[in-house]
């Protein structure tokens, strides 16, 4: 009897979520596939978010979907202007 080691495929979604991103790359990834009912982020809003949430940024320029996306989603509605 031969035993085969089962190799798992890389978890592409997990890799994408944990990847460290610059603010422009995070902005693009954040707005990608965002449900219509959620407000879109802008660079200006992300700068303000970062100022108000300095504890989330141990590395000055690094963002990740895993760590920041949900927090931005929760923060954004109260900080966007309704036209």
MDTraj code that builds the backbone (N, CA, C; nanometers):
import mdtraj as md
import numpy as np

residues = "UNK UNK UNK UNK UNK UNK UNK UNK UNK UNK UNK UNK UNK UNK UNK UNK UNK UNK UNK UNK UNK UNK UNK UNK UNK UNK UNK UNK UNK UNK UNK UNK UNK UNK UNK UNK UNK UNK UNK UNK UNK UNK UNK UNK UNK UNK UNK UNK UNK UNK UNK UNK UNK UNK UNK UNK UNK UNK UNK UNK UNK UNK UNK UNK UNK UNK UNK UNK UNK UNK UNK UNK UNK UNK UNK UNK UNK UNK UNK UNK UNK UNK UNK".split()
xyz = np.array([
    [0.0849, -0.1169, 0.0000],
    [0.0000, 0.0000, 0.0000],
    [0.0899, 0.1238, 0.0000],
    [0.0551, 0.2217, -0.0852],
    [0.1305, 0.3460, -0.0974],
    [0.0487, 0.4587, -0.0363],
    [0.1126, 0.5338, 0.0494],
    [0.0453, 0.6487, 0.1084],
    [0.0849, 0.7737, 0.0320],
    [-0.0104, 0.8497, -0.0026],
    [0.0145, 0.9742, -0.0733],
    [-0.0074, 1.0907, 0.0227],
    [0.0848, 1.1801, 0.0207],
    [0.0680, 1.3004, 0.1000],
    [-0.0256, 1.3935, 0.0244],
    [-0.1289, 1.4337, 0.0916],
    [-0.2253, 1.5232, 0.0301],
    [-0.1701, 1.6652, 0.0396],
    [-0.1530, 1.7255, -0.0752],
    [-0.1038, 1.8633, -0.0790],
    [-0.2221, 1.9559, -0.0989],
    [-0.2304, 2.0496, -0.0132],
    [-0.3383, 2.1480, -0.0250],
    [-0.2950, 2.2577, -0.1208],
    [-0.3917, 2.3045, -0.1949],
    [-0.3663, 2.4201, -0.2796],
    [-0.3534, 2.5414, -0.1894],
    [-0.2745, 2.6378, -0.2305],
    [-0.2651, 2.7594, -0.1483],
    [-0.4019, 2.8265, -0.1363],
    [-0.4312, 2.8796, -0.0212],
    [-0.5567, 2.9509, 0.0023],
    [-0.5406, 3.0914, -0.0549],
    [-0.5826, 3.1080, -0.1782],
    [-0.5628, 3.2329, -0.2505],
    [-0.6308, 3.3502, -0.1798],
    [-0.7503, 3.3271, -0.1278],
    [-0.8221, 3.4350, -0.0601],
    [-0.7479, 3.4770, 0.0667],
    [-0.7000, 3.3811, 0.1433],
    [-0.6255, 3.4137, 0.2649],
    [-0.4978, 3.4891, 0.2326],
    [-0.4273, 3.4445, 0.1307],
    [-0.3040, 3.5124, 0.0887],
    [-0.3349, 3.6558, 0.0486],
    [-0.4421, 3.6754, -0.0271],
    [-0.4828, 3.8104, -0.0702],
    [-0.5166, 3.8981, 0.0500],
    [-0.5880, 3.8426, 0.1465],
    [-0.6307, 3.9208, 0.2627],
    [-0.5151, 3.9569, 0.3553],
    [-0.4168, 3.8703, 0.3665],
    [-0.3056, 3.8944, 0.4580],
    [-0.1906, 3.9729, 0.3952],
    [-0.1952, 3.9904, 0.2648],
    [-0.0873, 4.0611, 0.1960],
    [-0.0762, 4.2052, 0.2452],
    [0.0460, 4.2485, 0.2704],
    [0.0711, 4.3853, 0.3144],
    [0.0678, 4.4771, 0.1920],
    [-0.0103, 4.5830, 0.2012],
    [-0.0355, 4.6703, 0.0859],
    [-0.0021, 4.8155, 0.1173],
    [0.0333, 4.8877, 0.0117],
    [0.0444, 5.0329, 0.0240],
    [-0.0978, 5.0878, 0.0303],
    [-0.1127, 5.2135, 0.0696],
    [-0.2459, 5.2716, 0.0760],
    [-0.3161, 5.2696, -0.0607],
    [-0.2494, 5.3083, -0.1718],
    [-0.3191, 5.3021, -0.3019],
    [-0.3617, 5.1590, -0.3401],
    [-0.2793, 5.0609, -0.3079],
    [-0.3146, 4.9214, -0.3387],
    [-0.4307, 4.8755, -0.2505],
    [-0.4302, 4.9163, -0.1233],
    [-0.5405, 4.8830, -0.0339],
    [-0.6697, 4.9478, -0.0828],
    [-0.6619, 5.0732, -0.1236],
    [-0.7789, 5.1448, -0.1740],
    [-0.8417, 5.0694, -0.2911],
    [-0.7591, 5.0282, -0.3836],
    [-0.8084, 4.9529, -0.4997],
    [-0.8697, 4.8200, -0.4563],
    [-0.8004, 4.7469, -0.3694],
    [-0.8504, 4.6173, -0.3233],
    [-0.9779, 4.6329, -0.2407],
    [-0.9836, 4.7374, -0.1578],
    [-1.1014, 4.7619, -0.0744],
    [-1.2249, 4.7849, -0.1611],
    [-1.2125, 4.8701, -0.2604],
    [-1.3277, 4.9061, -0.3441],
    [-1.3655, 4.7974, -0.4439],
    [-1.2765, 4.7026, -0.4675],
    [-1.3017, 4.5940, -0.5615],
    [-1.4098, 4.5031, -0.5038],
    [-1.5096, 4.4744, -0.5807],
    [-1.6198, 4.3853, -0.5415],
    [-1.6941, 4.4313, -0.4167],
    [-1.6930, 4.5598, -0.3890],
    [-1.7641, 4.6146, -0.2737],
    [-1.9136, 4.6184, -0.3060],
    [-1.9983, 4.5681, -0.2166],
    [-2.1430, 4.5747, -0.2426],
    [-2.1882, 4.7193, -0.2651],
    [-2.2872, 4.7376, -0.3490],
    [-2.3339, 4.8717, -0.3860],
    [-2.3772, 4.9558, -0.2668],
    [-2.4330, 4.8930, -0.1642],
    [-2.4845, 4.9688, -0.0501],
    [-2.3740, 5.0259, 0.0389],
    [-2.2506, 4.9836, 0.0204],
    [-2.1386, 5.0358, 0.0991],
    [-2.0755, 5.1537, 0.0276],
    [-2.0416, 5.2589, 0.1029],
    [-1.9742, 5.3731, 0.0394],
    [-1.8325, 5.3354, -0.0026],
    [-1.7904, 5.3891, -0.1144],
    [-1.6541, 5.3659, -0.1636],
    [-1.5561, 5.4494, -0.0824],
    [-1.4381, 5.3941, -0.0639],
    [-1.3314, 5.4668, 0.0042],
    [-1.2593, 5.5555, -0.0970],
    [-1.1993, 5.6611, -0.0471],
    [-1.1132, 5.7472, -0.1280],
    [-0.9801, 5.7589, -0.0546],
    [-0.8796, 5.8072, -0.1248],
    [-0.7491, 5.8259, -0.0613],
    [-0.7602, 5.9232, 0.0556],
    [-0.8370, 6.0293, 0.0397],
    [-0.8526, 6.1280, 0.1457],
    [-0.9171, 6.0665, 0.2700],
    [-1.0181, 5.9832, 0.2499],
    [-1.0839, 5.9179, 0.3631],
    [-0.9901, 5.8202, 0.4327],
    [-0.9085, 5.7493, 0.3560],
    [-0.8144, 5.6557, 0.4180],
    [-0.7077, 5.7287, 0.4987],
    [-0.6649, 5.8444, 0.4524],
    [-0.5688, 5.9255, 0.5288],
    [-0.6325, 5.9654, 0.6619],
    [-0.7566, 6.0096, 0.6581],
    [-0.8269, 6.0479, 0.7813],
    [-0.8469, 5.9267, 0.8730],
    [-0.8847, 5.8125, 0.8159],
    [-0.9005, 5.6899, 0.8946],
    [-0.7704, 5.6558, 0.9665],
    [-0.6605, 5.6654, 0.8938],
    [-0.5304, 5.6331, 0.9521],
    [-0.4950, 5.7293, 1.0661],
    [-0.5263, 5.8572, 1.0497],
    [-0.5008, 5.9563, 1.1551],
    [-0.5810, 5.9243, 1.2813],
    [-0.7051, 5.8811, 1.2620],
    [-0.7933, 5.8543, 1.3750],
    [-0.7708, 5.7169, 1.4382],
    [-0.6971, 5.6303, 1.3694],
    [-0.6769, 5.4930, 1.4162],
    [-0.5294, 5.4542, 1.4141],
    [-0.4472, 5.5379, 1.4718],
    [-0.3021, 5.5159, 1.4660],
    [-0.2591, 5.3834, 1.5282],
    [-0.3328, 5.3325, 1.6258],
    [-0.2965, 5.2060, 1.6898],
    [-0.3025, 5.0880, 1.5930],
    [-0.3787, 5.1020, 1.4855],
    [-0.3899, 4.9931, 1.3876],
    [-0.2701, 4.9851, 1.2936],
    [-0.1829, 5.0831, 1.2991],
    [-0.0731, 5.0916, 1.2033],
    [0.0619, 5.0832, 1.2733],
    [0.1012, 4.9622, 1.3026],
    [0.2308, 4.9417, 1.3667],
    [0.3433, 4.9685, 1.2679],
    [0.3174, 4.9386, 1.1417],
    [0.4112, 4.9704, 1.0340],
    [0.3476, 5.0870, 0.9581],
    [0.4146, 5.1965, 0.9523],
    [0.3570, 5.3231, 0.9085],
    [0.2794, 5.3173, 0.7774],
    [0.3283, 5.2503, 0.6767],
    [0.2629, 5.2551, 0.5447],
    [0.1905, 5.1263, 0.5071],
    [0.1752, 5.0358, 0.5993],
    [0.1228, 4.9047, 0.5644],
    [-0.0247, 4.8894, 0.5992],
    [-0.0999, 4.8385, 0.5033],
    [-0.2412, 4.8081, 0.5190],
    [-0.2606, 4.6616, 0.4803],
    [-0.3648, 4.5977, 0.5310],
    [-0.4030, 4.4648, 0.4828],
    [-0.5551, 4.4540, 0.4890],
    [-0.6114, 4.3794, 0.3962],
    [-0.7566, 4.3603, 0.3960],
    [-0.7993, 4.2892, 0.5235],
    [-0.7190, 4.1936, 0.5668],
    [-0.7507, 4.1150, 0.6855],
    [-0.7626, 4.2026, 0.8094],
    [-0.6718, 4.2931, 0.8280],
    [-0.6688, 4.3753, 0.9486],
    [-0.7535, 4.5024, 0.9381],
    [-0.7652, 4.5611, 0.8203],
    [-0.8242, 4.6949, 0.8097],
    [-0.9585, 4.7039, 0.7375],
    [-0.9922, 4.6103, 0.6502],
    [-1.1119, 4.6277, 0.5670],
    [-1.2392, 4.6422, 0.6496],
    [-1.2642, 4.5534, 0.7429],
    [-1.3862, 4.5592, 0.8234],
    [-1.3907, 4.6875, 0.9057],
    [-1.2772, 4.7279, 0.9590],
    [-1.2724, 4.8506, 1.0399],
    [-1.3024, 4.9734, 0.9546],
    [-1.2508, 4.9764, 0.8315],
    [-1.2812, 5.0869, 0.7400],
    [-1.4301, 5.0846, 0.7046],
    [-1.4850, 4.9647, 0.6791],
    [-1.6281, 4.9541, 0.6474],
    [-1.7151, 5.0090, 0.7598],
    [-1.6762, 4.9817, 0.8838],
    [-1.7535, 5.0303, 0.9981],
    [-1.7381, 5.1812, 1.0170],
    [-1.6197, 5.2326, 0.9897],
    [-1.5875, 5.3737, 1.0115],
    [-1.6421, 5.4635, 0.9005],
    [-1.6385, 5.4154, 0.7793],
    [-1.6657, 5.4966, 0.6611],
    [-1.8037, 5.5628, 0.6556],
    [-1.9133, 5.4933, 0.6851],
    [-2.0448, 5.5589, 0.6722],
    [-2.0596, 5.6874, 0.7542],
    [-1.9988, 5.6915, 0.8697],
    [-2.0111, 5.8114, 0.9534],
    [-1.9204, 5.9252, 0.9059],
    [-1.8335, 5.8964, 0.8093],
    [-1.7370, 5.9966, 0.7654],
    [-1.7490, 6.0321, 0.6171],
    [-1.8546, 5.9867, 0.5545],
    [-1.8779, 6.0231, 0.4153],
    [-1.9962, 6.1179, 0.4089],
    [-1.9888, 6.2074, 0.3170],
    [-2.0970, 6.3048, 0.2975],
    [-2.1987, 6.2479, 0.2022],
    [-2.3237, 6.2639, 0.2366],
    [-2.4325, 6.2219, 0.1488],
    [-2.4639, 6.3381, 0.0562],
    [-2.4607, 6.3103, -0.0755],
    [-2.4865, 6.4171, -0.1735],
    [-2.6334, 6.4343, -0.1979],
])
top = md.Topology()
chain = top.add_chain()
for i, resn in enumerate(residues, 1):
    res = top.add_residue(resn, chain, resSeq=i)
    for name in ("N", "CA", "C"):
        top.add_atom(name, md.element.get_by_symbol(name[0]), res)
traj = md.Trajectory(xyz[None], top)
